[in-house]
Amino acid sequence: MTGGWAAHLVAAPVLLPLAAAAVMLLLGERRRTARAAIAVVATVLGLALAIGLLARVDGTGDAAAFKVYLPGNWPVPFGIVLVVDRLSALMLVLAGLVGLASLLYSLARWDRAGVQFHPLLQLQLMGLNGAFLTGDLFNLFVFFEVLLAASYGLLLHGGGGARVRAGLHYIAINLFASLLFLIGVALLYGVTGTLNMADMAQKLAQVPDTDRGLLHAGAAILAVAFPAKAAIWPLNFWLPAAYAAASTPVAALFAILTKVGVYAILRLWTLCFPATAGASALFGNDALVWGGVLTLGMGAVGMMASQHLGRLAAFSILASSGTVIAAIGFDHQALTAGGLFYMASSTLAACALFLLVELMDRARQSEVDAPSAVPVQRHLPRFIDGEPPQDVNLDDEEVALIGRAIPRSLAFLGLAFMACTPVVAGLPPLSGFVGKLAMLSALLAMPPDPLAPPRAPLALFAMLLVSGLLAAIALTRAGIRHFWSPSDRQPPRVRIFESLPIALLLGACVAMVAAGEPALRYMNATAAALHDPGRYIAAVSAARPLPPPAKVVQGGPR
């Protein structure tokens, strides 16, 4: 670990939201404006830090694409280790974007629906950032519990029976998964004698055959805990109800929550069970591939069956997680790179879709609540002799469509939904298509592998196409129901804090297409580092504590 103030920036994504939450709690509940201002400043700074760390690990070349920080200044593997590489930096940026969008949206009204919204959101970001940065299994558990504890309060934000019921299920399944997490960590610690992930991966080759069963048992228990948090089939029954019941900004923030489980699987599986791990090579890859394919299929069918846009958005989260998990299980660099690109774009699009749910429901509600006795004023075009020409389109009431203005709020909602649809479904020309195309190309070019599950490439290839078609149908049907049906509706009121975060997220998706080549190059470099775990192990093992400061005595330092 090198010295200088820049070295301490690795810990800043954890410390900044923690400090912001502490200050807001000290201010009390009545100073809402000050707390909101602190939350915005802290979240914007956190996103800027994440982008700076991403640029730092990507701009230094492969040899120095790992930044290792020892918070307690203890040597590896005895102390806490924070590691920034391309994968963790990518996840930090995603968490920052989703967190900022959710926060801005909440400022319109949701942050006043209950107490402690802003401190809980900052603690949620702290847990997310810590989980992405930690290089220690036990501290991964600690940060998991921090973000889950904050999510319990956020899920119940706003009150209501539906949120309480969904929250009880959500808490129960996550407590069960946390118990399994602890048991799995205890077994791995008993076999390897370490909790540092890099040190554990290094010692797995030295595990005697008599203890190999315990090693695999610990890994299998973690393979139940992490998929439960990542909402992989059949452990995902809790997600649609919980996400659909949550308040709008909380549901949008939860779009990144399942990706923590996906990240943990990706990190630990590629680190501990690569193709070079001997008797433990690619342990559990069949479960990852087929579990991911089934989750993708369930998510696509759930989207088709959903009548409420909130549940449709929740099932799109399942489809996204299943796609990435299935891609991971093949242990193929190009496929992993495409999966990472798709994960980034689908997470941003799902967050935007959750934010659109309330606004689109508000537009329909304005139609329901409008008094039938008060007709909506129309600004109709004037024609010669009062009759429109024969070639002018008419609506169902034989009123000319030409010249009729679309309200700005409805136009914004329609265009935003039209942008979300191709990203979620993986259709051109936006970023979801780029990610799916990269995965499909990798599957077609994949050579036969005896370690890969039989017929799995064909199954994933077909499921990617079918799920995209089903998602497009479901989203198009929802768009027709909300925007196409003829009605005299009052345009909904959309505040700037509600439209700005949606534009921010969709702008990020557009930017991923505009910068498609460097973005794919970044994902390929990330996948290459993941599938060569020796680089991560070497970087962490080479970290050294800083020497203690020299003692100053009379006559100079001693």
Steps between C-alpha positions, in 0.01 A plus 500: 500500500647832394483808712348840427149632538389339171549154650229569758238566231437126485329519840309821419196329336437327836585786735319778310142360526568387857604852600205653314254268678654583837476876441139473385406303810661766718302774326171343600181438307379858471785632285378329187649750255848478653485122506391486138783735399757287686363186334525650152853630555619170648344293222639720223847488660470123533417465131791728408733290716377182332559645153846616609590154631373341178714734291797431726492120474424512127761757410799336667531191282443138594802481725366761743124455458466405868503748786538332838439688825568374853272705733652366821855494357525128580681265264305269271317274588455607864323832455216653304572547130322725252567434131403707197524333163302546180206290623462669838543846342226419248266394781581816698401716202177306452413534869578872487280561195208299637535659844510854358198439277297355789598785729409772250164339432424476872546878542171562319300353789604150607771603747223663709287183512690376806793573727868420445471443124822684419716337772372156400579565135854606588549189715369295207765656275764440765413130514496472121835672458658298779378171352651593163833607651573246771754227444399305810217247529393595851493869418296412193248353745518816714431730208224268382330543837548877498330538162229250591424673830462830313287333233260367764424855611483630143261226390257599775537872419159653441310234696208292384390140540643384168847628592485337842403160353765519227753626755445201729566259214802702390648507851438129557670384180796732550551395862497137389750579224721685749500197731611280211763759414649473849497120493670492161764750610567297816555182297736672258691657788530162669644345184732783389573685825444842341220741408695716256362408157832521319678298769217246501522457124875448530458232768224301330754306297662386825179360651547124553262260330357400837374857551385554142146397590480767773634756256233415245232492771593853611499620141163333437348670805625835373354400163160498670552822698623714211237391244231569759626858520544515121142367453600192300237231444354336710595749774347807337135474600539794739623759251198597281269565796764689700617721215146572378388595852794731575471873453617627162851628590564196720401257225731688262786475751433129543582451130867482607433289809477161329820581312690474830425128505599476133823686578581267791450191282709647220781603732526185711432244228754637253752549782470165677379258234666590169578241236849462653368399847565130450243278670284804576514650150175674402321357802126560468505641145204277401289656776601851395423445133167321536392709797567812297317367193195404708503837677517678165205295374300562816567873478385512138181301569433713809524816289245358258264405783527832686209739476658762724802691375675474839496120494612507137802709600571260789499200267741683270743499794471121514571474128807722536643299794437168326673618183817603682514189721461270199774688314734469798458122519659438160837638614545667162660843484303645206170375643580644841586836341167509317321404821666786690402750231143372506491509881602867505244609241214287636558628855477862386194427285322311779562789737353744246204267442420490872505879508264512202249267665358762735491772236321278250252386764447865586413569137239223504368618836446847361273341239305306762462797733401751232129600541305375201276808505794732435632442148866545426566806289645421159686737274374386161634616164288719277411383151332662202118471521548328836566159343838325503650380171452137406865406564504620866500228767209506744467355849211285622283809545574615141710790621814580302824383657717744309603808693416356841780565749629227731546620860863522600465264794335227291757550224783459749348189655434346160850564371658377824298179490586454133869529595468255791330233291788413260758511781306255719405277207846513342382652172688745278617771503570549873743342745300186582540385141877551511530280809276226362672508162839458671368198692338343193820546299704342779263200517526446124881519511536285812704184433378166640597469865478166685468686831201705382147366556374313191270696267525797736630748235205421276256535791637838603510619138135408449392642835669834429300532178171377645527711814569810292190432291280442806635811672435710190142370478433562869643852497326589173169380643556712811585802285184459294290473814650816649553725198310371199150453636280796394379706792442855609753505778656790680880494457677396820718741688865393482745689718860574401633273775292218353604543138867583556608161644322312220681713243828438685460121490387483139777740405749258655352220284539717191856583601579128521397469135683814390814374675432137410854414391683629811223363722532152350877527522464579871268201549741273315788616719282442807410148386864424418606594852219292651597191304866543597466505881876488550516874431253581780680263738840648417379859544347432843792289619747773398331765716719610790414712807639847518798536733425674831592868517842573637506601866603861549734560790724785597775527245299361207316182400616171642 
